[in-house]
């Protein structure tokens, strides 16, 4: 069922369901953080390999499939798409309970990445058609708060479930031979099935009405989605170029970019092998260096981004023009990607840091740190979202100031937090740190989504996800793990090292302040000049 003007009650119910989707997404994604010490001990792997599981393997498939699923979100029924994908990734999370080695756990993680790829593009697009512009800071604040609750909940549920199971069953006596960390994955999978059912019954709002730009129905959304997948997947994308009768210049550009990416990938592998040598992993019977896996994935992702933009130029020149020729949009994406390096690197290993440095149990760490990070993750965005709405309703630059404050102050506080002498002092310091850190997302997202037309928001979210996932989630946890291994397990120093991306991040935000107002003011004229009928 499609509704043109949703009621207030329906809008807030829809927001609650999309927020619930974000919550279970982060629950299933982040539970690995609290289970890392037990998984490392059972699978005989190090921090760098945990970084691969937590970030890189998940990031590749999450990023790749966010593109066709983002395109599908722009043309198909978003409520149905979300219901299907939530069910799929919940099954994949439950599948981790049966993992007996690195390879099988990796397969579970990549399937979770495929399913979760639809959550942000479809969820964001859906809520933007339920709420007017002046409420969208609040919407993004609720979404960010749900992410925080999911992050915190993953630590609480994972730590307590794993410790309870291991305490109840002595080694070798548990049903199906499950370890505590395997049982925790089964528990984490459960709430997703309820969210999927409720989402399947939510009415679909008419696209673009809230912005005064009603959008026509897409007659072939699945065909378009498959075309996007084929156009961006390395190897298959050459078939798309051939079908499109690409020019010699297009072929030269594509192959030239591939060559540059391969060279950069090989240099990164060589540097990583020298900086932090690691024993090989056994993947489907083949021994391979974890550094080769890591940088091959990053190179694959970078080539996906190049293919996406090249395909977009031929398929939708208006969207290509509005995205690639808008400095503010590109600066928003760059800022979000760099901040994701910090966020994922910090959150991926802080539970392990607490257990190792302060002697806390998994249950105590999950309960204490999970509750604290969830509460602060709710308070920070709920302060920043309405604040950015109040001061920046008519001036986007004021929203940028809120993001700049959060992104520039929090790395300085991190130096103080991760040198705390005991757990109690750490939590006190982390309170201020996390409160400020979590304020960046609502204002930056609100600025990002105002830079394109409504019909392009799913694509824009997908592009943002690809970049921030490949270079944020794909590098942040791996870098922290690799530095930790190279320093003999110094997780505190490794976590602090990742904050060195903050100086270029601040420069990017200053450039955004200078550009954002004029880029937003020129959106419709640029769209009309590119051929859009608005």
ZIFENWO-V191897 format. One record per helix or strand of 3 or more residues. SS is the DSSP state (2 for helix, 1 for strand). FROM is the first residue (numbers start at 1). LEN is the number of residues. If there is no record, write none. Layout:
SS;FROM;LEN + SS;FROM;LEN
This chain:
2;8;36 + 2;47;27 + 2;78;21 + 2;102;27 + 2;133;36 + 2;175;3 + 2;180;21 + 2;209;3 + 2;221;12 + 2;237;7 + 2;248;28 + 1;281;3 + 1;286;3 + 2;290;26 + 2;317;8 + 2;327;32 + 2;362;31 + 2;396;22 + 2;423;15 + 2;440;10 + 2;454;33 + 2;491;31 + 2;523;8
